[in-house]
């Protein structure tokens, strides 16, 4: 054997077996290889420091127990409310349980602030048995190309692809979850319930809006939704008061505290005068919900899409919330 990288042929010569036998041992096919032969092959592998080529194993129809993880944005957590953190914890736990290694794609090309699954990163997909894709800024046409190439992957979150391409995904049922949130408002006596969320093409927002509208119409009530993208918290509160809303479904958590502060300036309190159900990624200071001053919605009908809530029965169903004199 030379000074270069050891091969299966080197292992076979040292163990006194054929390369086919070495291949069977590497695949874990113990039923076709005797114990003594298997031990000789493993000893030869240790002595030669042989390392199987995972791409070659894949081409041979084997599995290499490597799962890829590709994120469109930086992945390592920077705070307690980091979007990726709970996903990474779950992925790591399942990989450990199944005896898989994780391959994190960090060399992917970055274009306009987002990673691309092209070039070297795309070639590396062939090393894995499959890949998990996560993120907000995906290229939908790129996903279509991955489907056309037959590469095994699953996207975390529902995405509507061009030409209704069938994307393999796993995601939260935002329609049902938001429907349940509105029903919970109704059981507290609220009838004038609004939905605040940017009316973009983001599937998570569209699904929440669909669930909200369905629940309101099921109850025989008029939906009131508006896009707060260009509004200040005070302007949002103006819309709330003009429509005599007593409850709000906030599709994005980052607006919650600004709205609470604006309400306080007018002598309104949350939840006595304005109740809120806060969806999306919570803003948590110090990495703990206890530091945020919010009540967690664990155990409620929010089904994980409503991370915190503050509400009470409306003071009066026939009058608007009180305003400062």
C-alpha positions as a printed Julia matrix, in Angstrom:
325×3 Matrix{Float64}:
   0.0     0.0     0.0
   1.39    3.43   -0.92
   1.48    6.58    1.12
  -1.82    7.85   -0.32
  -5.35    7.29    0.86
  -6.22    3.64    1.58
  -8.7     1.92   -0.74
 -11.08   -1.02   -0.44
  -8.53   -3.04   -2.4
  -5.92   -2.34    0.29
  -8.3    -3.49    3.0
  -9.21   -6.63    1.04
  -5.54   -7.6     0.52
  -4.68   -7.11    4.2
  -7.74   -9.08    5.37
  -7.3   -11.81    2.75
 -10.8   -11.39    1.34
 -12.42  -10.02   -1.81
 -13.46   -6.39   -2.27
 -17.06   -7.6    -2.43
 -16.7    -8.97    1.09
 -15.28   -5.65    2.32
 -18.25   -3.88    0.74
 -20.69   -6.19    2.56
 -19.04   -5.46    5.89
 -19.17   -1.71    5.25
 -22.89   -1.95    4.48
 -23.48   -3.86    7.71
 -24.73   -6.99    5.95
 -23.73   -9.44    8.7
 -25.97  -12.25    7.46
 -23.7   -12.91    4.46
 -20.33  -12.55    6.19
 -19.02  -14.83    8.96
 -17.95  -13.38   12.31
 -14.28  -14.27   11.84
 -14.19  -12.72    8.35
 -15.96   -9.61    9.59
 -13.4    -9.19   12.41
 -10.51   -9.49    9.95
 -12.02   -6.86    7.7
 -12.62   -4.45   10.61
  -9.05   -4.99   11.84
  -7.74   -4.22    8.35
  -9.87   -1.07    8.22
  -8.37    0.11   11.51
  -4.8    -0.65   10.43
  -5.15    1.14    7.08
  -7.25    4.04    8.42
  -9.59    3.38    5.52
 -12.49    5.83    5.21
 -15.38    4.96    2.93
 -16.26    7.53    0.28
 -19.89    8.51    1.05
 -20.6     9.6    -2.53
 -19.42    6.22   -3.82
 -21.57    4.45   -1.24
 -24.58    6.45   -2.38
 -23.94    5.61   -6.03
 -23.74    1.96   -4.99
 -27.23    2.19   -3.51
 -26.15    2.35    0.12
 -27.05    4.79    2.87
 -24.44    6.9     4.6
 -26.59    8.14    7.52
 -25.91   11.82    6.77
 -28.75   14.35    6.73
 -28.14   17.82    5.32
 -29.4    21.04    6.93
 -29.59   24.12    4.7
 -30.75   27.51    5.97
 -31.3    30.58    3.83
 -30.21   32.89    6.64
 -27.45   32.67    9.31
 -28.33   29.76   11.56
 -26.52   30.14   14.87
 -28.77   31.66   17.58
 -28.14   35.24   18.65
 -30.85   35.44   21.31
 -33.52   33.51   23.18
 -36.11   34.24   20.51
 -34.01   32.99   17.6
 -36.16   31.51   14.83
 -33.94   28.51   14.13
 -33.14   27.41   17.68
 -36.14   25.11   18.39
 -35.84   23.56   14.92
 -32.15   22.81   15.41
 -32.79   21.26   18.83
 -35.42   18.96   17.31
 -33.28   18.05   14.3
 -30.29   17.25   16.48
 -32.37   15.1    18.84
 -33.91   13.04   16.04
 -30.58   12.62   14.26
 -29.04   11.32   17.46
 -31.91    8.91   18.0
 -31.6     7.51   14.47
 -27.81    7.38   14.51
 -27.42   10.01   11.78
 -24.82   12.72   11.32
 -25.79   16.25   10.31
 -24.12   18.21    7.51
 -24.65   21.98    7.84
 -24.24   23.81    4.54
 -22.12   26.88    5.3
 -20.22   27.31    2.02
 -23.31   28.11   -0.05
 -23.1    31.12   -2.36
 -24.71   34.29   -0.97
 -26.65   36.52   -3.37
 -28.5    39.67   -2.25
 -28.2    38.66    1.39
 -29.49   35.11    1.04
 -27.87   31.76    0.48
 -28.35   29.85   -2.75
 -28.48   26.11   -3.24
 -26.35   26.19   -6.35
 -22.81   25.37   -7.38
 -20.8    23.64   -4.67
 -23.66   23.56   -2.16
 -25.92   21.84   -4.68
 -23.21   19.27   -5.47
 -22.86   18.53   -1.76
 -26.49   17.44   -1.62
 -25.32   14.22   -3.24
 -23.38   13.34   -0.11
 -26.51   13.26    2.04
 -29.37   10.81    2.24
 -31.69   13.82    2.24
 -31.76   17.48    3.23
 -33.87   19.74    5.42
 -34.39   23.27    4.09
 -35.35   26.14    6.41
 -35.72   29.89    6.02
 -37.78   32.91    5.02
 -35.98   34.03    1.86
 -36.05   30.94   -0.34
 -35.88   31.02   -4.11
 -39.03   29.22   -5.22
 -37.76   28.59   -8.73
 -34.67   27.0    -7.22
 -36.92   24.64   -5.25
 -38.65   23.66   -8.48
 -35.25   22.8   -10.01
 -34.41   20.62   -6.99
 -37.69   18.75   -7.49
 -36.98   18.29  -11.19
 -33.55   16.84  -10.37
 -35.09   14.3    -8.0
 -32.95   15.35   -5.03
 -34.5    14.2    -1.72
 -35.39   17.14    0.54
 -38.12   18.45    2.83
 -38.91   22.13    3.37
 -39.89   23.34    6.84
 -43.0    25.44    6.23
 -45.66   25.5     3.51
 -44.61   27.13    0.26
 -46.69   27.68   -2.87
 -44.45   26.95   -5.85
 -44.83   28.06   -9.49
 -47.21   25.91  -11.53
 -48.43   24.3    -8.27
 -45.35   22.08   -8.07
 -45.77   19.52   -5.29
 -43.3    20.58   -2.59
 -42.57   18.05    0.18
 -42.9    20.06    3.39
 -43.81   19.91    7.06
 -45.39   22.91    8.7
 -47.76   24.26   11.31
 -51.49   24.36   10.58
 -51.79   28.14   10.83
 -55.33   28.12    9.42
 -56.69   25.85   12.16
 -54.57   27.46   14.88
 -55.76   31.0    14.09
 -59.35   29.77   13.8
 -58.98   28.39   17.35
 -57.52   31.68   18.6
 -60.54   33.6    17.29
 -62.89   31.05   18.84
 -61.16   31.62   22.15
 -61.78   35.37   21.8
 -65.44   34.63   21.12
 -65.79   32.49   24.24
 -64.48   35.49   26.23
 -67.34   37.62   24.9
 -65.51   39.5    22.14
 -67.39   40.18   18.92
 -65.33   42.98   17.36
 -62.04   41.22   16.66
 -59.46   42.52   14.22
 -56.51   40.97   12.4
 -53.26   42.91   12.07
 -50.69   41.51    9.63
 -48.71   42.51    6.57
 -50.74   41.42    3.56
 -47.82   39.99    1.6
 -47.37   36.72   -0.27
 -45.88   35.0     2.81
 -47.76   31.75    3.2
 -47.73   31.84    7.01
 -49.47   35.25    7.05
 -51.94   34.26    4.35
 -52.84   31.06    6.22
 -53.39   32.99    9.47
 -55.6    35.49    7.66
 -57.61   32.63    6.11
 -58.17   31.07    9.53
 -59.19   34.41   11.04
 -61.69   35.19    8.28
 -63.2    31.71    8.4
 -63.73   31.88   12.17
 -65.33   35.32   12.0
 -67.68   34.33    9.2
 -68.55   31.06   10.95
 -69.66   33.21   13.88
 -71.7    35.49   11.62
 -69.32   38.42   12.24
 -67.61   40.81    9.84
 -63.84   40.33    9.5
 -61.76   43.47    9.97
 -58.17   43.08    8.78
 -55.58   45.65    7.85
 -51.94   45.91    6.83
 -49.88   47.85    9.38
 -46.72   48.0     7.24
 -46.64   51.8     6.92
 -48.48   52.63   10.15
 -47.08   53.74   13.48
 -48.39   52.09   16.67
 -50.54   55.19   17.3
 -52.01   54.96   13.79
 -52.74   51.27   14.32
 -54.54   52.19   17.53
 -56.55   54.82   15.62
 -57.81   52.08   13.29
 -58.64   49.9    16.29
 -60.67   52.66   17.96
 -62.37   53.77   14.73
 -63.62   50.2    14.24
 -64.46   49.77   17.96
 -62.32   46.65   18.18
 -61.91   45.0    21.59
 -59.68   42.13   20.48
 -56.73   41.88   18.11
 -54.96   38.96   16.46
 -51.39   40.14   15.83
 -49.78   38.07   13.1
 -46.32   39.42   13.97
 -45.06   39.62   17.53
 -42.74   42.6    17.03
 -45.69   45.02   16.97
 -47.08   43.97   20.35
 -45.1    46.17   22.73
 -45.36   49.27   20.58
 -49.13   48.88   20.51
 -49.27   48.38   24.28
 -47.24   51.56   24.81
 -49.45   53.55   22.42
 -52.55   52.33   24.25
 -51.08   53.32   27.62
 -50.49   56.87   26.38
 -54.24   57.15   25.79
 -55.22   55.7    29.13
 -56.05   52.27   27.74
 -54.83   49.09   29.43
 -54.06   45.67   28.03
 -55.98   43.41   28.35
 -58.81   45.24   30.15
 -59.54   47.62   27.24
 -57.8    45.86   24.38
 -57.1    42.13   24.34
 -54.38   40.66   22.11
 -53.4    37.25   20.77
 -49.78   37.42   19.64
 -48.65   35.05   16.91
 -45.3    34.44   15.27
 -41.82   34.47   16.77
 -41.86   36.04   20.25
 -39.42   38.77   21.19
 -37.86   37.39   24.37
 -35.29   39.37   26.31
 -32.58   37.38   28.03
 -33.62   34.11   26.43
 -36.55   33.41   28.74
 -40.26   34.07   28.43
 -40.3    35.03   32.11
 -38.26   38.13   31.29
 -40.71   39.34   28.69
 -43.6    39.99   31.04
 -45.89   37.96   28.78
 -48.01   35.0    29.63
 -47.03   31.95   27.64
 -49.82   30.21   25.78
 -48.67   26.68   26.6
 -51.64   24.38   27.03
 -54.06   26.78   25.32
 -55.88   26.09   22.03
 -53.27   28.22   20.23
 -51.56   25.07   18.87
 -48.07   26.57   19.07
 -48.73   29.39   16.59
 -49.86   31.74   19.37
 -46.81   32.17   21.58
 -48.33   34.62   24.08
 -51.63   36.24   24.81
 -53.18   38.96   26.94
 -56.92   39.28   26.95
 -60.03   39.78   29.05
 -63.74   39.95   28.46
 -64.68   43.27   26.84
 -66.02   45.9    29.25
 -69.15   46.24   27.17
 -70.19   44.6    23.93
 -72.1    47.68   22.8
 -69.51   50.35   23.49
 -66.03   51.1    22.29
 -63.03   50.74   24.61
 -62.66   53.78   26.84
 -60.24   56.51   25.79
 -58.4    59.08   27.82
 -60.24   62.28   28.61
